[in-house]
Amino acid sequence: MTALLDSVLAGLALGAVYALVALGFVVVFKASGVLNFAHGSLLLFGGYLVAVLHDDLGFAGALALAVVATAALAGALDRLLLQRGDPDPRAAHVQTIVTIGVDIVLLTDLSRRIGGDLLSLGDPWGDSVTRLGPVTVADSRIAAIVVSALAIGAVFALFRFTSWGLALRAAAEDTEAAALMGVRLTRVRTLAWCLAGALAALAAVFLASFPAPGLERTTGQIALKAFPAAILGGLASPPGALAGSLLIGLTEALAAGYQSELHVLGEGFGDVVPYAVMVAVLLVRPTGLFGAKGVARV
């Protein structure tokens, strides 16, 4: 029972972090129709800034600067590289391919800077743990759940109660109609990319925290496990991204916790379980858990 509770708590913490990354995928897709494959590199960029700046600025200052800088980089990539005048949804597939090139460039430079090192982010919880009944939980996991919950709540409040959130929902529903109603699609789209970058930088802190050994050049690849969560929930659905992330996180943690019982599936089954869950769900619901079915009139 203790092992089960430990796996569930680990899964909730992991799912909460995945939700930050998956929301970035969803927000960008809703605003621009682009699958941002450079999201993992943006996450690594944010984590790298925290690692190199925390000695001079302290953890809080380094994190704040990293969030702002990553948001600005994401917005600049969209505005200066992907957009050409007014955003054209028909060009989204080309822009998606461009993000692959951006990912290669960013990842190559960051990998060169990090090398084979394990970088500490100077987080205040370190390797400390807390006893909760029969289980011992790393403080980093508690922080991940609390901070992610607050950040996700703030994002949903932006969607629901701000003019930008209304404009984003309108643009996602019908781009041409939103433009005719005066929605500034370029600004909506750029702010969406900035928000996704900020969430990625925040997620980097928890992906590199204990029990992880630190930030390494492969940390950004871990973020790609959140991509199945976004697909699983419905790529244009923020609630779906949250539900899919929690499902992926719990499944991955349970697979790791009970690896000995699942040895017949292979030693690396825990690494592929997010994709296995995604395929299993999409076989039943091709649009995802919260995806809307398209209707075509002929």
C-alpha positions as a Markdown table, in Angstrom:
| # | Residue | x | y | z |
|---|---|---|---|---|
| 1 | Met | 0.0 | 0.0 | 0.0 |
| 2 | Thr | 2.9 | 2.4 | 0.8 |
| 3 | Ala | 4.4 | 1.7 | -2.6 |
| 4 | Leu | 1.1 | 2.5 | -4.3 |
| 5 | Leu | 0.7 | 5.8 | -2.4 |
| 6 | Asp | 4.3 | 6.8 | -3.2 |
| 7 | Ser | 3.7 | 6.1 | -6.9 |
| 8 | Val | 0.4 | 8.0 | -6.9 |
| 9 | Leu | 2.0 | 11.1 | -5.3 |
| 10 | Ala | 5.0 | 10.9 | -7.7 |
| 11 | Gly | 2.5 | 10.6 | -10.6 |
| 12 | Leu | 0.5 | 13.6 | -9.5 |
| 13 | Ala | 3.7 | 15.7 | -9.2 |
| 14 | Leu | 4.9 | 14.5 | -12.6 |
| 15 | Gly | 1.5 | 15.0 | -14.1 |
| 16 | Ala | 1.3 | 18.6 | -12.7 |
| 17 | Val | 4.6 | 19.4 | -14.4 |
| 18 | Tyr | 3.6 | 17.8 | -17.6 |
| 19 | Ala | 0.4 | 19.9 | -17.5 |
| 20 | Leu | 2.5 | 23.1 | -17.6 |
| 21 | Val | 4.3 | 21.8 | -20.7 |
| 22 | Ala | 1.1 | 20.4 | -22.4 |
| 23 | Leu | -0.7 | 23.7 | -21.8 |
| 24 | Gly | 2.1 | 25.4 | -23.8 |
| 25 | Phe | 1.5 | 23.1 | -26.7 |
| 26 | Val | -2.3 | 23.7 | -26.5 |
| 27 | Val | -2.1 | 27.5 | -26.2 |
| 28 | Val | 0.2 | 27.7 | -29.2 |
| 29 | Phe | -2.0 | 25.4 | -31.2 |
| 30 | Lys | -5.2 | 27.2 | -30.4 |
| 31 | Ala | -3.7 | 30.6 | -31.3 |
| 32 | Ser | -1.7 | 29.7 | -34.4 |
| 33 | Gly | -2.5 | 26.1 | -35.5 |
| 34 | Val | 1.2 | 25.3 | -35.1 |
| 35 | Leu | 2.7 | 22.2 | -33.3 |
| 36 | Asn | 5.7 | 23.8 | -31.6 |
| 37 | Phe | 8.4 | 21.1 | -31.7 |
| 38 | Ala | 10.8 | 23.7 | -30.3 |
| 39 | His | 9.0 | 23.7 | -26.9 |
| 40 | Gly | 11.5 | 21.3 | -25.3 |
| 41 | Ser | 14.4 | 23.5 | -26.3 |
| 42 | Leu | 12.6 | 26.5 | -24.9 |
| 43 | Leu | 12.2 | 24.6 | -21.6 |
| 44 | Leu | 15.9 | 23.7 | -21.6 |
| 45 | Phe | 16.7 | 27.4 | -22.3 |
| 46 | Gly | 14.7 | 28.5 | -19.3 |
| 47 | Gly | 16.3 | 25.9 | -17.0 |
| 48 | Tyr | 19.8 | 26.8 | -18.2 |
| 49 | Leu | 19.2 | 30.5 | -17.4 |
| 50 | Val | 18.1 | 29.6 | -13.8 |
| 51 | Ala | 21.2 | 27.4 | -13.5 |
| 52 | Val | 23.7 | 30.0 | -14.5 |
| 53 | Leu | 22.0 | 33.0 | -12.8 |
| 54 | His | 21.0 | 31.7 | -9.4 |
| 55 | Asp | 24.4 | 32.3 | -7.8 |
| 56 | Asp | 24.2 | 36.0 | -8.6 |
| 57 | Leu | 20.4 | 36.7 | -8.4 |
| 58 | Gly | 19.2 | 34.0 | -6.0 |
| 59 | Phe | 16.8 | 31.3 | -7.0 |
| 60 | Ala | 13.7 | 33.6 | -7.1 |
| 61 | Gly | 15.4 | 36.3 | -9.1 |
| 62 | Ala | 16.9 | 33.8 | -11.6 |
| 63 | Leu | 13.6 | 32.1 | -12.0 |
| 64 | Ala | 11.7 | 35.3 | -12.6 |
| 65 | Leu | 14.3 | 36.5 | -15.2 |
| 66 | Ala | 14.3 | 33.0 | -16.9 |
| 67 | Val | 10.5 | 33.1 | -17.2 |
| 68 | Val | 10.5 | 36.6 | -18.7 |
| 69 | Ala | 13.5 | 35.8 | -21.0 |
| 70 | Thr | 12.0 | 32.5 | -22.3 |
| 71 | Ala | 8.6 | 34.1 | -22.8 |
| 72 | Ala | 10.3 | 36.9 | -24.8 |
| 73 | Leu | 12.3 | 34.3 | -26.9 |
| 74 | Ala | 9.2 | 32.3 | -27.7 |
| 75 | Gly | 7.3 | 35.5 | -28.7 |
| 76 | Ala | 10.2 | 36.7 | -30.8 |
| 77 | Leu | 10.5 | 33.4 | -32.6 |
| 78 | Asp | 6.9 | 33.5 | -33.6 |
| 79 | Arg | 6.8 | 37.2 | -34.5 |
| 80 | Leu | 10.1 | 37.5 | -36.3 |
| 81 | Leu | 10.5 | 34.0 | -37.8 |
| 82 | Leu | 7.1 | 32.3 | -38.2 |
| 83 | Gln | 4.7 | 35.2 | -39.0 |
| 84 | Arg | 4.7 | 37.1 | -42.2 |
| 85 | Gly | 2.2 | 39.9 | -41.8 |
| 86 | Asp | -1.2 | 38.6 | -40.7 |
| 87 | Pro | -1.1 | 35.0 | -39.5 |
| 88 | Asp | -2.4 | 32.6 | -42.2 |
| 89 | Pro | -3.8 | 29.3 | -40.8 |
| 90 | Arg | -3.1 | 27.6 | -44.1 |
| 91 | Ala | 0.6 | 28.1 | -43.5 |
| 92 | Ala | 0.5 | 26.3 | -40.1 |
| 93 | His | 2.0 | 23.1 | -41.4 |
| 94 | Val | 5.0 | 24.9 | -42.9 |
| 95 | Gln | 5.5 | 26.8 | -39.6 |
| 96 | Thr | 5.4 | 23.5 | -37.7 |
| 97 | Ile | 8.3 | 22.2 | -39.8 |
| 98 | Val | 10.2 | 25.5 | -39.1 |
| 99 | Thr | 9.9 | 24.8 | -35.4 |
| 100 | Ile | 11.8 | 21.6 | -35.9 |
| 101 | Gly | 14.7 | 23.6 | -37.4 |
| 102 | Val | 14.5 | 26.1 | -34.5 |
| 103 | Asp | 14.6 | 23.2 | -32.1 |
| 104 | Ile | 17.8 | 21.8 | -33.7 |
| 105 | Val | 19.5 | 25.2 | -33.5 |
| 106 | Leu | 18.6 | 25.9 | -29.9 |
| 107 | Leu | 19.3 | 22.3 | -28.7 |
| 108 | Thr | 22.7 | 22.3 | -30.5 |
| 109 | Asp | 23.8 | 25.6 | -28.8 |
| 110 | Leu | 22.5 | 24.7 | -25.4 |
| 111 | Ser | 24.0 | 21.2 | -25.5 |
| 112 | Arg | 27.4 | 22.8 | -26.4 |
| 113 | Arg | 27.1 | 25.1 | -23.4 |
| 114 | Ile | 25.9 | 22.4 | -20.9 |
| 115 | Gly | 28.2 | 19.6 | -22.2 |
| 116 | Gly | 28.2 | 16.6 | -20.0 |
| 117 | Asp | 27.6 | 18.6 | -16.8 |
| 118 | Leu | 24.7 | 18.3 | -14.4 |
| 119 | Leu | 23.7 | 21.8 | -13.4 |
| 120 | Ser | 22.1 | 22.7 | -10.1 |
| 121 | Leu | 19.2 | 25.2 | -10.3 |
| 122 | Gly | 19.7 | 26.3 | -6.6 |
| 123 | Asp | 16.1 | 25.5 | -5.7 |
| 124 | Pro | 15.3 | 26.1 | -2.0 |
| 125 | Trp | 13.9 | 22.6 | -1.3 |
| 126 | Gly | 17.0 | 20.7 | -2.4 |
| 127 | Asp | 16.8 | 17.0 | -1.4 |
| 128 | Ser | 14.7 | 17.5 | 1.7 |
| 129 | Val | 11.7 | 15.3 | 2.3 |
| 130 | Thr | 8.5 | 15.4 | 4.3 |
| 131 | Arg | 6.7 | 12.6 | 6.1 |
| 132 | Leu | 3.0 | 12.3 | 5.1 |
| 133 | Gly | 1.5 | 9.4 | 7.0 |
| 134 | Pro | 3.1 | 6.1 | 5.8 |
| 135 | Val | 4.9 | 7.7 | 2.9 |
| 136 | Thr | 7.9 | 10.0 | 2.5 |
| 137 | Val | 7.6 | 12.7 | -0.1 |
| 138 | Ala | 10.3 | 14.9 | -1.6 |
| 139 | Asp | 9.6 | 18.6 | -0.9 |
| 140 | Ser | 10.3 | 19.2 | -4.6 |
| 141 | Arg | 7.2 | 17.1 | -5.5 |
| 142 | Ile | 5.0 | 19.0 | -3.1 |
| 143 | Ala | 6.3 | 22.2 | -4.5 |
| 144 | Ala | 5.6 | 21.0 | -8.0 |
| 145 | Ile | 2.0 | 20.2 | -7.2 |
| 146 | Val | 1.4 | 23.5 | -5.4 |
| 147 | Val | 3.1 | 25.8 | -7.9 |
| 148 | Ser | 1.7 | 24.0 | -10.9 |
| 149 | Ala | -1.8 | 24.2 | -9.5 |
| 150 | Leu | -1.4 | 27.9 | -8.9 |
| 151 | Ala | 0.1 | 28.5 | -12.4 |
| 152 | Ile | -2.6 | 26.4 | -14.1 |
| 153 | Gly | -5.3 | 28.2 | -12.2 |
| 154 | Ala | -3.9 | 31.5 | -13.3 |
| 155 | Val | -3.8 | 30.3 | -17.0 |
| 156 | Phe | -7.5 | 29.2 | -16.8 |
| 157 | Ala | -8.4 | 32.5 | -15.3 |
| 158 | Leu | -6.7 | 34.3 | -18.2 |
| 159 | Phe | -8.8 | 32.2 | -20.6 |
| 160 | Arg | -12.0 | 32.9 | -18.8 |
| 161 | Phe | -11.8 | 36.4 | -17.5 |
| 162 | Thr | -9.6 | 38.5 | -19.8 |
| 163 | Ser | -10.1 | 40.1 | -23.2 |
| 164 | Trp | -7.1 | 38.2 | -24.5 |
| 165 | Gly | -8.6 | 34.9 | -23.4 |
| 166 | Leu | -11.9 | 35.8 | -25.1 |
| 167 | Ala | -10.0 | 36.8 | -28.3 |
| 168 | Leu | -8.0 | 33.5 | -28.2 |
| 169 | Arg | -11.1 | 31.4 | -27.9 |
| 170 | Ala | -12.8 | 33.4 | -30.7 |
| 171 | Ala | -9.8 | 33.0 | -33.0 |
| 172 | Ala | -9.6 | 29.3 | -32.3 |
| 173 | Glu | -13.3 | 28.9 | -33.1 |
| 174 | Asp | -13.3 | 30.9 | -36.4 |
| 175 | Thr | -10.2 | 32.8 | -37.4 |
| 176 | Glu | -11.8 | 34.8 | -40.2 |
| 177 | Ala | -14.8 | 35.8 | -38.2 |
| 178 | Ala | -12.6 | 36.9 | -35.3 |
| 179 | Ala | -10.5 | 39.0 | -37.6 |
| 180 | Leu | -13.7 | 40.6 | -39.1 |
| 181 | Met | -14.9 | 41.4 | -35.5 |
| 182 | Gly | -11.7 | 43.3 | -34.8 |
| 183 | Val | -9.6 | 40.7 | -33.0 |
| 184 | Arg | -5.9 | 41.5 | -33.5 |
| 185 | Leu | -4.8 | 38.0 | -34.4 |
| 186 | Thr | -1.1 | 38.8 | -34.5 |
| 187 | Arg | -1.1 | 40.1 | -30.9 |
| 188 | Val | -3.2 | 37.2 | -29.7 |
| 189 | Arg | -0.9 | 34.7 | -31.3 |
| 190 | Thr | 2.3 | 36.3 | -30.0 |
| 191 | Leu | 1.0 | 36.5 | -26.4 |
| 192 | Ala | 0.1 | 32.9 | -26.6 |
| 193 | Trp | 3.7 | 32.0 | -27.6 |
| 194 | Cys | 5.0 | 34.1 | -24.7 |
| 195 | Leu | 2.7 | 32.4 | -22.3 |
| 196 | Ala | 3.8 | 28.9 | -23.5 |
| 197 | Gly | 7.5 | 30.0 | -23.1 |
| 198 | Ala | 6.9 | 31.2 | -19.6 |
| 199 | Leu | 5.2 | 27.9 | -18.6 |
| 200 | Ala | 8.1 | 25.9 | -20.1 |
| 201 | Ala | 10.7 | 27.8 | -18.1 |
| 202 | Leu | 8.6 | 27.2 | -14.9 |
| 203 | Ala | 8.3 | 23.4 | -15.7 |
| 204 | Ala | 12.1 | 23.2 | -16.2 |
| 205 | Val | 12.7 | 23.9 | -12.5 |
| 206 | Phe | 10.7 | 20.8 | -11.4 |
| 207 | Leu | 12.0 | 18.5 | -14.1 |
| 208 | Ala | 15.5 | 19.2 | -12.9 |
| 209 | Ser | 14.8 | 19.1 | -9.2 |
| 210 | Phe | 15.3 | 16.2 | -6.8 |
| 211 | Pro | 15.0 | 13.3 | -7.3 |
| 212 | Ala | 16.4 | 14.2 | -10.7 |
| 213 | Pro | 20.2 | 14.7 | -10.6 |
| 214 | Gly | 20.0 | 18.2 | -12.1 |
| 215 | Leu | 19.7 | 20.0 | -15.4 |
| 216 | Glu | 21.3 | 18.2 | -18.3 |
| 217 | Arg | 21.2 | 18.5 | -22.0 |
| 218 | Thr | 18.6 | 15.8 | -22.3 |
| 219 | Thr | 16.2 | 17.5 | -19.9 |
| 220 | Gly | 14.3 | 19.2 | -22.8 |
| 221 | Gln | 13.6 | 15.7 | -24.3 |
| 222 | Ile | 11.7 | 14.8 | -21.1 |
| 223 | Ala | 9.2 | 17.6 | -22.0 |
| 224 | Leu | 8.2 | 15.7 | -25.1 |
| 225 | Lys | 6.4 | 13.2 | -22.9 |
| 226 | Ala | 3.9 | 16.0 | -22.4 |
| 227 | Phe | 3.1 | 16.0 | -26.1 |
| 228 | Pro | 1.2 | 12.7 | -25.8 |
| 229 | Ala | -0.7 | 14.3 | -22.9 |
| 230 | Ala | -1.8 | 17.2 | -25.1 |
| 231 | Ile | -2.8 | 14.9 | -27.9 |
| 232 | Leu | -4.6 | 12.6 | -25.4 |
| 233 | Gly | -6.7 | 15.4 | -24.0 |
| 234 | Gly | -7.5 | 17.0 | -27.3 |
| 235 | Leu | -4.9 | 19.3 | -28.8 |
| 236 | Ala | -7.2 | 22.4 | -28.7 |
| 237 | Ser | -8.5 | 21.7 | -25.2 |
| 238 | Pro | -6.8 | 23.2 | -22.1 |
| 239 | Pro | -8.9 | 21.0 | -19.7 |
| 240 | Gly | -8.0 | 18.0 | -21.8 |
| 241 | Ala | -4.3 | 18.9 | -21.5 |
| 242 | Leu | -4.7 | 18.9 | -17.7 |
| 243 | Ala | -6.6 | 15.6 | -17.6 |
| 244 | Gly | -4.2 | 14.0 | -20.1 |
| 245 | Ser | -1.1 | 15.1 | -18.2 |
| 246 | Leu | -2.4 | 13.7 | -14.9 |
| 247 | Leu | -3.2 | 10.4 | -16.6 |
| 248 | Ile | 0.2 | 10.2 | -18.3 |
| 249 | Gly | 2.0 | 11.2 | -15.1 |
| 250 | Leu | 0.1 | 8.6 | -13.0 |
| 251 | Thr | 0.6 | 5.9 | -15.6 |
| 252 | Glu | 4.3 | 6.6 | -15.9 |
| 253 | Ala | 4.9 | 6.6 | -12.2 |
| 254 | Leu | 2.9 | 3.4 | -11.6 |
| 255 | Ala | 4.8 | 1.7 | -14.4 |
| 256 | Ala | 8.1 | 2.8 | -12.8 |
| 257 | Gly | 7.0 | 1.8 | -9.3 |
| 258 | Tyr | 5.9 | -1.7 | -10.4 |
| 259 | Gln | 8.6 | -2.3 | -13.0 |
| 260 | Ser | 9.5 | -5.6 | -11.5 |
| 261 | Glu | 6.0 | -6.9 | -12.0 |
| 262 | Leu | 6.0 | -5.6 | -15.6 |
| 263 | His | 9.4 | -7.0 | -16.5 |
| 264 | Val | 7.8 | -9.1 | -19.3 |
| 265 | Leu | 7.0 | -5.9 | -21.1 |
| 266 | Gly | 10.7 | -4.8 | -21.1 |
| 267 | Glu | 13.0 | -2.8 | -18.9 |
| 268 | Gly | 12.3 | 0.4 | -20.7 |
| 269 | Phe | 8.5 | 0.1 | -20.7 |
| 270 | Gly | 8.2 | 3.1 | -18.4 |
| 271 | Asp | 9.7 | 5.4 | -21.0 |
| 272 | Val | 7.2 | 4.4 | -23.7 |
| 273 | Val | 4.1 | 4.1 | -21.6 |
| 274 | Pro | 3.0 | 7.7 | -22.3 |
| 275 | Tyr | 2.9 | 6.9 | -26.0 |
| 276 | Ala | 1.2 | 3.5 | -25.4 |
| 277 | Val | -1.6 | 5.2 | -23.4 |
| 278 | Met | -2.0 | 7.8 | -26.1 |
| 279 | Val | -2.4 | 5.2 | -28.8 |
| 280 | Ala | -4.8 | 3.2 | -26.7 |
| 281 | Val | -7.1 | 6.2 | -26.0 |
| 282 | Leu | -6.9 | 7.5 | -29.6 |
| 283 | Leu | -8.1 | 4.1 | -30.9 |
| 284 | Val | -11.3 | 4.7 | -28.9 |
| 285 | Arg | -11.5 | 8.5 | -29.2 |
| 286 | Pro | -9.6 | 9.7 | -32.2 |
| 287 | Thr | -10.2 | 13.4 | -31.2 |
| 288 | Gly | -8.9 | 12.9 | -27.7 |
| 289 | Leu | -10.6 | 12.8 | -24.4 |
| 290 | Phe | -12.0 | 16.4 | -24.7 |
| 291 | Gly | -11.5 | 16.9 | -28.4 |
| 292 | Ala | -14.5 | 18.2 | -30.4 |
| 293 | Lys | -15.7 | 16.3 | -33.4 |
| 294 | Gly | -15.5 | 18.2 | -36.7 |
| 295 | Val | -18.7 | 18.7 | -38.7 |
| 296 | Ala | -18.5 | 19.1 | -42.5 |
| 297 | Arg | -21.4 | 20.3 | -44.6 |
| 298 | Val | -21.5 | 19.2 | -48.2 |
